Structures are given as C-alpha cells and as structure tokens.
Amino acid sequence: MIDILFFGRMADLMRERRISLDLTDARGTLFRLREEIFQALVDSGRITPGLIRMSVNQVVTHSDQPLSDGDEVAFFSVFSGG
C-alpha cells in the first residue's frame, strides 16, 4: 500500500486529503501514479500537469521514480508567499 496525500488546490480538486492504493494499482512509478490520478482533471482543463508538484516520503521531486510498498506520496500546487 502507498499513502497518497493532497494539499492546497490538489485537495480541493480531488475533494479529499488522503487515499491509500495498492501498489499494483499505482503501476509502480510516480509519473504513472500522477497520470492515473489526475488524467480526468487534465483532460477537462481543470489543471495543468506542469503545476502539479510532488514529493515521495517528504522529499520534493521533479523526476520519475519507482514506488515501493509503504511510500508516502504527496501532490500539491505551487505555493507563493513572502
């Protein structure tokens, strides 16, 4: 199982903050998971893939990587502030 967390606009769009998925459902990589979760929102124009930020086990990443059982993946939008 992997835990998937949503923050900010991602949580608003998904209408939930946390889900758990069997690793086989996630297809094994971060980019595939992102595509599976957000494809309908991308297709409808509600979100742009480039604005989705990701972290694996609390480390922000911009590259694809394999996922392992027990990983925590978070999706969030770009933050601004000062």
GUTITOR-150345 format. One record per residue: residue number from 1; residue in three letters; x, y negated, z negated of N, C-alpha, C, O in turn. Coordinates in steps of 0.001 Angstrom, whole numbers, plus 500000, padded with zeros to 6 digits. Example, Ala and Ser with C-alpha at 12.3 -4.5 7.8 and 13.67 -1.06 7.14 Angstrom:
// GUTITOR-150345
resi = 1; resn = ALA; n.east = 513190; n.north = 505690; n.up = 492200; ca.east = 512300; ca.north = 504500; ca.up = 492200; c.east = 513200; c.north = 503300; c.up = 492200; o.east = 514236; o.north = 503319; o.up = 491535
resi = 2; resn = SER; n.east = 512850; n.north = 502250; n.up = 492920; ca.east = 513670; ca.north = 501060; ca.up = 492860; c.east = 512900; c.north = 499970; c.up = 492130; o.east = 513409; o.north = 498862; o.up = 491961
// end
This chain:
// GUTITOR-150345
resi = 1; resn = MET; n.east = 500835; n.north = 501192; n.up = 500000; ca.east = 500000; ca.north = 500000; ca.up = 500000; c.east = 500873; c.north = 498754; c.up = 500000; o.east = 501933; o.north = 498720; o.up = 499374
resi = 2; resn = ILE; n.east = 500419; n.north = 497748; n.up = 500701; ca.east = 501044; ca.north = 496439; ca.up = 500617; c.east = 499991; c.north = 495442; c.up = 500172; o.east = 498824; o.north = 495540; o.up = 500550
resi = 3; resn = ASP; n.east = 500416; n.north = 494481; n.up = 499363; ca.east = 499528; ca.north = 493408; ca.up = 498918; c.east = 499735; c.north = 492228; c.up = 499856; o.east = 500865; o.north = 491870; o.up = 500188
resi = 4; resn = ILE; n.east = 498634; n.north = 491637; n.up = 500273; ca.east = 498683; ca.north = 490501; ca.up = 501178; c.east = 497983; c.north = 489332; c.up = 500494; o.east = 496823; o.north = 489431; o.up = 500094
resi = 5; resn = LEU; n.east = 498704; n.north = 488233; n.up = 500367; ca.east = 498185; ca.north = 487038; ca.up = 499701; c.east = 497994; c.north = 485934; c.up = 500727; o.east = 498758; o.north = 485828; o.up = 501686
resi = 6; resn = PHE; n.east = 496975; n.north = 485116; n.up = 500523; ca.east = 496688; ca.north = 483987; ca.up = 501399; c.east = 496652; c.north = 482721; c.up = 500551; o.east = 496043; o.north = 482701; o.up = 499481
resi = 7; resn = PHE; n.east = 497302; n.north = 481670; n.up = 501031; ca.east = 497356; ca.north = 480406; ca.up = 500308; c.east = 496934; c.north = 479264; c.up = 501218; o.east = 497077; o.north = 479338; o.up = 502438
resi = 8; resn = GLY; n.east = 496408; n.north = 478195; n.up = 500601; ca.east = 496049; ca.north = 476991; ca.up = 501346; c.east = 495013; c.north = 477259; c.up = 502416; o.east = 494011; o.north = 477936; o.up = 502188
resi = 9; resn = ARG; n.east = 495279; n.north = 476707; n.up = 503596; ca.east = 494335; ca.north = 476839; ca.up = 504710; c.east = 494123; c.north = 478296; c.up = 505111; o.east = 493037; o.north = 478667; o.up = 505556
resi = 10; resn = MET; n.east = 495160; n.north = 479124; n.up = 504952; ca.east = 495016; ca.north = 480545; ca.up = 505304; c.east = 493945; c.north = 481195; c.up = 504423; o.east = 493140; o.north = 481991; o.up = 504908
resi = 11; resn = ALA; n.east = 493934; n.north = 480861; n.up = 503144; ca.east = 492919; ca.north = 481399; ca.up = 502236; c.east = 491530; c.north = 480898; c.up = 502625; o.east = 490555; o.north = 481649; o.up = 502582
resi = 12; resn = ASP; n.east = 491451; n.north = 479631; n.up = 503002; ca.east = 490164; ca.north = 479071; ca.up = 503435; c.east = 489638; c.north = 479788; c.up = 504677; o.east = 488460; o.north = 480136; o.up = 504750
resi = 13; resn = LEU; n.east = 490516; n.north = 480005; n.up = 505646; ca.east = 490109; ca.north = 480671; ca.up = 506884; c.east = 489749; c.north = 482139; c.up = 506665; o.east = 488811; o.north = 482651; o.up = 507276
resi = 14; resn = MET; n.east = 490492; n.north = 482807; n.up = 505798; ca.east = 490250; ca.north = 484224; ca.up = 505542; c.east = 489105; c.north = 484439; c.up = 504551; o.east = 488545; o.north = 485532; o.up = 504466
resi = 15; resn = ARG; n.east = 488767; n.north = 483400; n.up = 503812; ca.east = 487711; ca.north = 483449; ca.up = 502796; c.east = 488017; c.north = 484432; c.up = 501672; o.east = 487121; o.north = 484990; o.up = 501037
resi = 16; resn = GLU; n.east = 489309; n.north = 484622; n.up = 501451; ca.east = 489769; ca.north = 485416; ca.up = 500318; c.east = 491227; c.north = 485102; c.up = 500070; o.east = 491918; o.north = 484560; o.up = 500932
resi = 17; resn = ARG; n.east = 491682; n.north = 485447; n.up = 498888; ca.east = 493053; ca.north = 485141; ca.up = 498498; c.east = 493970; c.north = 486354; c.up = 498499; o.east = 495190; o.north = 486206; o.up = 498569
resi = 18; resn = ARG; n.east = 493407; n.north = 487539; n.up = 498424; ca.east = 494239; ca.north = 488736; ca.up = 498321; c.east = 493512; c.north = 489940; c.up = 498907; o.east = 492315; o.north = 490130; o.up = 498690
resi = 19; resn = ILE; n.east = 494259; n.north = 490746; n.up = 499651; ca.east = 493767; ca.north = 492041; ca.up = 500104; c.east = 494909; c.north = 493044; c.up = 499979; o.east = 496075; o.north = 492658; o.up = 499898
resi = 20; resn = SER; n.east = 494581; n.north = 494299; n.up = 499964; ca.east = 495579; ca.north = 495367; ca.up = 499983; c.east = 495292; c.north = 496243; c.up = 501183; o.east = 494139; o.north = 496547; o.up = 501488
resi = 21; resn = LEU; n.east = 496357; n.north = 496645; n.up = 501861; ca.east = 496221; ca.north = 497511; ca.up = 503031; c.east = 497162; c.north = 498694; c.up = 502911; o.east = 498267; o.north = 498588; o.up = 502379
resi = 22; resn = ASP; n.east = 496699; n.north = 499810; n.up = 503413; ca.east = 497567; ca.north = 500968; ca.up = 503545; c.east = 498628; c.north = 500591; c.up = 504573; o.east = 498309; o.north = 499968; o.up = 505586
resi = 23; resn = LEU; n.east = 499846; n.north = 500947; n.up = 504334; ca.east = 500934; ca.north = 500557; ca.up = 505222; c.east = 500702; c.north = 501014; c.up = 506657; o.east = 501089; o.north = 500312; o.up = 507591
resi = 24; resn = THR; n.east = 500090; n.north = 502153; n.up = 506851; ca.east = 499831; ca.north = 502625; ca.up = 508218; c.east = 498855; c.north = 501704; c.up = 508933; o.east = 498918; o.north = 501566; o.up = 510154
resi = 25; resn = ASP; n.east = 497943; n.north = 501064; n.up = 508182; ca.east = 497014; ca.north = 500115; ca.up = 508783; c.east = 497737; c.north = 498856; c.up = 509258; o.east = 497275; o.north = 498179; o.up = 510176
resi = 26; resn = ALA; n.east = 498860; n.north = 498549; n.up = 508636; ca.east = 499598; ca.north = 497328; ca.up = 508965; c.east = 500563; c.north = 497533; c.up = 510133; o.east = 501213; o.north = 496584; o.up = 510573
resi = 27; resn = ARG; n.east = 500659; n.north = 498737; n.up = 510627; ca.east = 501503; ca.north = 499061; ca.up = 511782; c.east = 502993; c.north = 498907; c.up = 511515; o.east = 503793; o.north = 499041; o.up = 512441
resi = 28; resn = GLY; n.east = 503386; n.north = 498630; n.up = 510284; ca.east = 504787; ca.north = 498720; ca.up = 509919; c.east = 505672; c.north = 497504; c.up = 510025; o.east = 506765; o.north = 497518; o.up = 509458
resi = 29; resn = THR; n.east = 505265; n.north = 496429; n.up = 510728; ca.east = 506131; ca.north = 495253; ca.up = 510800; c.east = 505340; c.north = 493988; c.up = 510451; o.east = 504114; o.north = 493944; o.up = 510552
resi = 30; resn = LEU; n.east = 506076; n.north = 492987; n.up = 510046; ca.east = 505463; ca.north = 491724; ca.up = 509630; c.east = 504698; c.north = 491061; c.up = 510777; o.east = 503567; o.north = 490615; o.up = 510586
resi = 31; resn = PHE; n.east = 505300; n.north = 490992; n.up = 511961; ca.east = 504627; ca.north = 490334; ca.up = 513084; c.east = 503368; c.north = 491091; c.up = 513520; o.east = 502372; o.north = 490470; o.up = 513890
resi = 32; resn = ARG; n.east = 503406; n.north = 492394; n.up = 513479; ca.east = 502208; ca.north = 493164; ca.up = 513830; c.east = 501103; c.north = 492938; c.up = 512807; o.east = 499930; o.north = 492825; o.up = 513162
resi = 33; resn = LEU; n.east = 501481; n.north = 492873; n.up = 511551; ca.east = 500502; ca.north = 492594; ca.up = 510499; c.east = 499882; c.north = 491220; c.up = 510718; o.east = 498661; o.north = 491071; o.up = 510658
resi = 34; resn = ARG; n.east = 500716; n.north = 490217; n.up = 510970; ca.east = 500216; ca.north = 488855; ca.up = 511206; c.east = 499243; c.north = 488840; c.up = 512390; o.east = 498177; o.north = 488229; o.up = 512322
resi = 35; resn = GLU; n.east = 499622; n.north = 489516; n.up = 513464; ca.east = 498760; ca.north = 489558; ca.up = 514642; c.east = 497429; c.north = 490235; c.up = 514330; o.east = 496369; o.north = 489749; o.up = 514724
resi = 36; resn = GLU; n.east = 497494; n.north = 491346; n.up = 513628; ca.east = 496269; ca.north = 492083; ca.up = 513303; c.east = 495315; c.north = 491252; c.up = 512440; o.east = 494105; o.north = 491242; o.up = 512664
resi = 37; resn = ILE; n.east = 495870; n.north = 490572; n.up = 511471; ca.east = 495036; ca.north = 489813; ca.up = 510537; c.east = 494451; c.north = 488554; c.up = 511177; o.east = 493284; o.north = 488229; o.up = 510956
resi = 38; resn = PHE; n.east = 495252; n.north = 487851; n.up = 511963; ca.east = 494840; ca.north = 486528; ca.up = 512440; c.east = 494397; c.north = 486471; c.up = 513897; o.east = 494038; o.north = 485393; o.up = 514371
resi = 39; resn = GLN; n.east = 494405; n.north = 487575; n.up = 514623; ca.east = 494115; ca.north = 487543; ca.up = 516063; c.east = 492769; c.north = 486911; c.up = 516390; o.east = 492675; o.north = 486108; o.up = 517318
resi = 40; resn = ALA; n.east = 491744; n.north = 487255; n.up = 515656; ca.east = 490417; ca.north = 486687; ca.up = 515936; c.east = 490415; c.north = 485170; c.up = 515727; o.east = 489772; o.north = 484447; o.up = 516488
resi = 41; resn = LEU; n.east = 491118; n.north = 484684; n.up = 514715; ca.east = 491183; ca.north = 483244; ca.up = 514463; c.east = 491996; c.north = 482535; c.up = 515546; o.east = 491658; o.north = 481421; o.up = 515945
resi = 42; resn = VAL; n.east = 493058; n.north = 483171; n.up = 516018; ca.east = 493856; ca.north = 482611; ca.up = 517101; c.east = 493019; c.north = 482564; c.up = 518375; o.east = 492985; o.north = 481545; o.up = 519064
resi = 43; resn = ASP; n.east = 492353; n.north = 483656; n.up = 518682; ca.east = 491526; ca.north = 483722; ca.up = 519890; c.east = 490427; c.north = 482669; c.up = 519889; o.east = 490081; o.north = 482131; o.up = 520941
resi = 44; resn = SER; n.east = 489882; n.north = 482374; n.up = 518729; ca.east = 488803; ca.north = 481389; ca.up = 518642; c.east = 489327; c.north = 479954; c.up = 518578; o.east = 488543; o.north = 479005; o.up = 518587
resi = 45; resn = GLY; n.east = 490651; n.north = 479795; n.up = 518516; ca.east = 491246; ca.north = 478462; ca.up = 518463; c.east = 491228; c.north = 477824; c.up = 517089; o.east = 491522; o.north = 476637; o.up = 516951
resi = 46; resn = ARG; n.east = 490888; n.north = 478594; n.up = 516076; ca.east = 490817; ca.north = 478035; ca.up = 514721; c.east = 492179; c.north = 477904; c.up = 514064; o.east = 492331; o.north = 477196; o.up = 513069
resi = 47; resn = ILE; n.east = 493176; n.north = 478591; n.up = 514628; ca.east = 494528; ca.north = 478486; ca.up = 514081; c.east = 495546; c.north = 478703; c.up = 515188; o.east = 495289; o.north = 479429; o.up = 516148
resi = 48; resn = THR; n.east = 496695; n.north = 478073; n.up = 515047; ca.east = 497800; ca.north = 478238; ca.up = 515982; c.east = 498849; c.north = 479128; c.up = 515327; o.east = 499267; o.north = 478858; o.up = 514201
resi = 49; resn = PRO; n.east = 499279; n.north = 480181; n.up = 516011; ca.east = 500230; ca.north = 481115; ca.up = 515398; c.east = 501483; c.north = 480437; c.up = 514829; o.east = 502001; o.north = 480863; o.up = 513797
resi = 50; resn = GLY; n.east = 501968; n.north = 479395; n.up = 515491; ca.east = 503175; ca.north = 478713; ca.up = 515028; c.east = 503014; c.north = 477999; c.up = 513704; o.east = 504004; o.north = 477614; o.up = 513081
resi = 51; resn = LEU; n.east = 501777; n.north = 477816; n.up = 513266; ca.east = 501545; ca.north = 477129; ca.up = 511988; c.east = 501392; c.north = 478096; c.up = 510817; o.east = 501204; o.north = 477667; o.up = 509679
resi = 52; resn = ILE; n.east = 501471; n.north = 479382; n.up = 511087; ca.east = 501355; ca.north = 480379; ca.up = 510029; c.east = 502743; c.north = 480651; c.up = 509465; o.east = 503622; o.north = 481131; o.up = 510180
resi = 53; resn = ARG; n.east = 502940; n.north = 480351; n.up = 508207; ca.east = 504199; ca.north = 480650; ca.up = 507520; c.east = 504033; c.north = 481959; c.up = 506779; o.east = 502923; o.north = 482348; o.up = 506415
resi = 54; resn = MET; n.east = 505171; n.north = 482648; n.up = 506557; ca.east = 505111; ca.north = 483983; ca.up = 505951; c.east = 506221; c.north = 484164; c.up = 504932; o.east = 507274; o.north = 483531; o.up = 505011
resi = 55; resn = SER; n.east = 505961; n.north = 485042; n.up = 503973; ca.east = 507020; ca.north = 485484; ca.up = 503067; c.east = 506823; c.north = 486966; c.up = 502788; o.east = 505708; o.north = 487487; o.up = 502823
resi = 56; resn = VAL; n.east = 507932; n.north = 487623; n.up = 502512; ca.east = 507913; ca.north = 489027; ca.up = 502122; c.east = 508645; c.north = 489120; c.up = 500789; o.east = 509811; o.north = 488742; o.up = 500673
resi = 57; resn = ASN; n.east = 507943; n.north = 489627; n.up = 499794; ca.east = 508496; ca.north = 489746; ca.up = 498446; c.east = 509057; c.north = 488412; c.up = 497959; o.east = 510143; o.north = 488349; o.up = 497383
resi = 58; resn = GLN; n.east = 508295; n.north = 487354; n.up = 498204; ca.east = 508551; ca.north = 485996; ca.up = 497755; c.east = 509761; c.north = 485341; c.up = 498405; o.east = 510324; o.north = 484395; o.up = 497855
resi = 59; resn = VAL; n.east = 510164; n.north = 485834; n.up = 499570; ca.east = 511243; ca.north = 485226; ca.up = 500342; c.east = 510656; c.north = 484783; c.up = 501686; o.east = 510190; o.north = 485608; o.up = 502472
resi = 60; resn = VAL; n.east = 510684; n.north = 483482; n.up = 501936; ca.east = 510137; ca.north = 482951; ca.up = 503184; c.east = 510968; c.north = 483469; c.up = 504349; o.east = 512197; o.north = 483501; o.up = 504289
resi = 61; resn = THR; n.east = 510279; n.north = 483873; n.up = 505407; ca.east = 510961; ca.north = 484392; ca.up = 506592; c.east = 510287; c.north = 483899; c.up = 507852; o.east = 509085; o.north = 483633; o.up = 507872
resi = 62; resn = HIS; n.east = 511084; n.north = 483781; n.up = 508909; ca.east = 510561; ca.north = 483397; ca.up = 510221; c.east = 510778; c.north = 484515; c.up = 511227; o.east = 510438; o.north = 484373; o.up = 512402
resi = 63; resn = SER; n.east = 511339; n.north = 485620; n.up = 510773; ca.east = 511657; ca.north = 486712; ca.up = 511690; c.east = 510864; c.north = 487966; c.up = 511339; o.east = 510412; o.north = 488152; o.up = 510209
resi = 64; resn = ASP; n.east = 510716; n.north = 488801; n.up = 512330; ca.east = 510009; ca.north = 490061; ca.up = 512145; c.east = 510876; c.north = 490990; c.up = 511303; o.east = 512105; o.north = 490929; o.up = 511354
resi = 65; resn = GLN; n.east = 510228; n.north = 491837; n.up = 510541; ca.east = 510957; ca.north = 492819; ca.up = 509754; c.east = 510036; c.north = 493968; c.up = 509400; o.east = 508818; o.north = 493804; o.up = 509327
resi = 66; resn = PRO; n.east = 510628; n.north = 495135; n.up = 509181; ca.east = 509802; ca.north = 496276; ca.up = 508791; c.east = 509237; c.north = 496057; c.up = 507395; o.east = 509869; o.north = 495424; o.up = 506549
resi = 67; resn = LEU; n.east = 508054; n.north = 496581; n.up = 507167; ca.east = 507430; ca.north = 496506; ca.up = 505848; c.east = 507518; c.north = 497872; c.up = 505181; o.east = 507497; o.north = 498912; o.up = 505840
resi = 68; resn = SER; n.east = 507615; n.north = 497840; n.up = 503865; ca.east = 507713; ca.north = 499075; ca.up = 503092; c.east = 506583; c.north = 499142; c.up = 502089; o.east = 506023; o.north = 498123; o.up = 501685
resi = 69; resn = ASP; n.east = 506262; n.north = 500347; n.up = 501699; ca.east = 505241; ca.north = 500558; ca.up = 500679; c.east = 505598; c.north = 499744; c.up = 499433; o.east = 506733; o.north = 499795; o.up = 498960
resi = 70; resn = GLY; n.east = 504635; n.north = 499000; n.up = 498907; ca.east = 504850; ca.north = 498186; ca.up = 497717; c.east = 505242; c.north = 496742; c.up = 497999; o.east = 505340; o.north = 495946; o.up = 497065
resi = 71; resn = ASP; n.east = 505469; n.north = 496382; n.up = 499257; ca.east = 505823; ca.north = 494998; ca.up = 499596; c.east = 504657; c.north = 494062; c.up = 499324; o.east = 503491; o.north = 494455; o.up = 499367
resi = 72; resn = GLU; n.east = 505006; n.north = 492813; n.up = 499043; ca.east = 504020; ca.north = 491744; ca.up = 498913; c.east = 504264; c.north = 490762; c.up = 500054; o.east = 505356; o.north = 490208; o.up = 500184
resi = 73; resn = VAL; n.east = 503257; n.north = 490555; n.up = 500867; ca.east = 503349; ca.north = 489645; ca.up = 501995; c.east = 502428; c.north = 488465; c.up = 501731; o.east = 501285; o.north = 488653; o.up = 501315
resi = 74; resn = ALA; n.east = 502906; n.north = 487262; n.up = 501966; ca.east = 502066; ca.north = 486073; ca.up = 501794; c.east = 502012; c.north = 485292; c.up = 503097; o.east = 503008; o.north = 485175; o.up = 503810
resi = 75; resn = PHE; n.east = 500838; n.north = 484763; n.up = 503395; ca.east = 500645; ca.north = 483888; ca.up = 504548; c.east = 500165; c.north = 482550; c.up = 504041; o.east = 499268; o.north = 482481; o.up = 503201
resi = 76; resn = PHE; n.east = 500760; n.north = 481482; n.up = 504550; ca.east = 500407; ca.north = 480141; ca.up = 504095; c.east = 500647; c.north = 479177; c.up = 505234; o.east = 501340; o.north = 479497; o.up = 506200
resi = 77; resn = SER; n.east = 500065; n.north = 477983; n.up = 505114; ca.east = 500249; ca.north = 476979; ca.up = 506152; c.east = 501391; c.north = 476049; c.up = 505745; o.east = 501898; o.north = 476114; o.up = 504625
resi = 78; resn = VAL; n.east = 501776; n.north = 475195; n.up = 506668; ca.east = 502836; ca.north = 474248; ca.up = 506417; c.east = 502384; c.north = 473299; c.up = 505302; o.east = 501260; o.north = 472798; o.up = 505320
resi = 79; resn = PHE; n.east = 503258; n.north = 473063; n.up = 504352; ca.east = 502961; ca.north = 472145; ca.up = 503254; c.east = 503669; c.north = 470827; c.up = 503519; o.east = 504738; o.north = 470790; o.up = 504128
resi = 80; resn = SER; n.east = 503064; n.north = 469760; n.up = 503058; ca.east = 503742; ca.north = 468464; ca.up = 503140; c.east = 503629; c.north = 467793; c.up = 501775; o.east = 502794; o.north = 468162; o.up = 500949
resi = 81; resn = GLY; n.east = 504437; n.north = 466860; n.up = 501573; ca.east = 504406; ca.north = 466153; ca.up = 500293; c.east = 505662; c.north = 465359; c.up = 500111; o.east = 506525; o.north = 465303; o.up = 500987
resi = 82; resn = GLY; n.east = 505749; n.north = 464754; n.up = 498974; ca.east = 506920; ca.north = 463906; ca.up = 498764; c.east = 507381; c.north = 463929; c.up = 497359; o.east = 508360; o.north = 463265; o.up = 497019
// end
